[in-house]
Amino acid sequence: MLGKRELDPAEAVHFRADRISNVNGAFYFSTREHTLEGPFPTRAAAELESQAYIARSRRATSAR
Protein backbone atom coordinates (compact mmCIF):
# COMPACT_ATOMS: atom_id res chain seq x y z
CA MET A 1 0.00 0.00 0.00
CA LEU A 2 1.32 3.41 -0.95
CA GLY A 3 0.85 6.19 1.52
CA LYS A 4 2.01 9.69 2.15
CA ARG A 5 5.05 10.03 4.36
CA GLU A 6 5.18 12.73 6.99
CA LEU A 7 7.99 14.58 5.21
CA ASP A 8 6.42 14.45 1.74
CA PRO A 9 5.42 17.89 0.47
CA ALA A 10 1.73 18.68 0.68
CA GLU A 11 -0.18 18.41 -2.56
CA ALA A 12 -1.26 21.74 -3.94
CA VAL A 13 -3.87 22.83 -6.38
CA HIS A 14 -2.43 25.09 -9.05
CA PHE A 15 -4.67 27.63 -10.71
CA ARG A 16 -3.80 29.20 -14.01
CA ALA A 17 -4.70 32.85 -13.98
CA ASP A 18 -6.03 34.50 -17.09
CA ARG A 19 -2.95 36.08 -18.61
CA ILE A 20 -4.91 38.28 -21.01
CA SER A 21 -6.27 41.64 -19.91
CA ASN A 22 -8.21 44.35 -21.70
CA VAL A 23 -7.19 47.93 -21.01
CA ASN A 24 -9.13 50.66 -22.81
CA GLY A 25 -9.99 48.31 -25.67
CA ALA A 26 -6.44 47.02 -26.19
CA PHE A 27 -5.30 43.55 -25.13
CA TYR A 28 -2.18 42.71 -23.15
CA PHE A 29 -0.72 39.53 -21.69
CA SER A 30 1.14 39.29 -18.41
CA THR A 31 4.39 37.41 -17.91
CA ARG A 32 5.98 35.64 -14.95
CA GLU A 33 8.37 38.57 -14.80
CA HIS A 34 5.32 40.75 -13.98
CA THR A 35 5.36 42.73 -17.22
CA LEU A 36 2.45 43.52 -19.51
CA GLU A 37 3.20 42.86 -23.17
CA GLY A 38 1.17 44.59 -25.83
CA PRO A 39 -0.99 46.29 -26.91
CA PHE A 40 -2.68 43.90 -29.32
CA PRO A 41 -5.81 44.70 -31.32
CA THR A 42 -7.65 41.47 -30.43
CA ARG A 43 -7.68 38.86 -27.68
CA ALA A 44 -6.70 36.23 -30.25
CA ALA A 45 -3.64 38.26 -31.27
CA ALA A 46 -2.59 38.61 -27.61
CA GLU A 47 -3.03 34.86 -27.03
CA LEU A 48 -1.02 34.03 -30.15
CA GLU A 49 1.81 36.35 -29.14
CA SER A 50 1.80 35.00 -25.58
CA GLN A 51 2.38 31.50 -26.98
CA ALA A 52 5.24 32.83 -29.11
CA TYR A 53 6.69 34.55 -26.02
CA ILE A 54 6.57 31.28 -24.06
CA ALA A 55 8.25 29.40 -26.93
CA ARG A 56 11.05 32.01 -27.12
CA SER A 57 11.56 31.84 -23.36
CA ARG A 58 11.80 28.05 -23.43
CA ARG A 59 14.31 28.12 -26.31
CA ALA A 60 16.44 30.67 -24.45
CA THR A 61 16.36 28.54 -21.29
CA SER A 62 17.25 25.32 -23.10
CA ALA A 63 20.14 27.02 -24.94
CA ARG A 64 21.93 27.72 -21.66
Summary of the structure (lengths in Angstrom):
residues: 64
radius of gyration: 17.5
end to end distance: 41.5
largest distance: 56.3
contacts: 114
relative contact order: 0.14
helix: 31%
strand: 22%
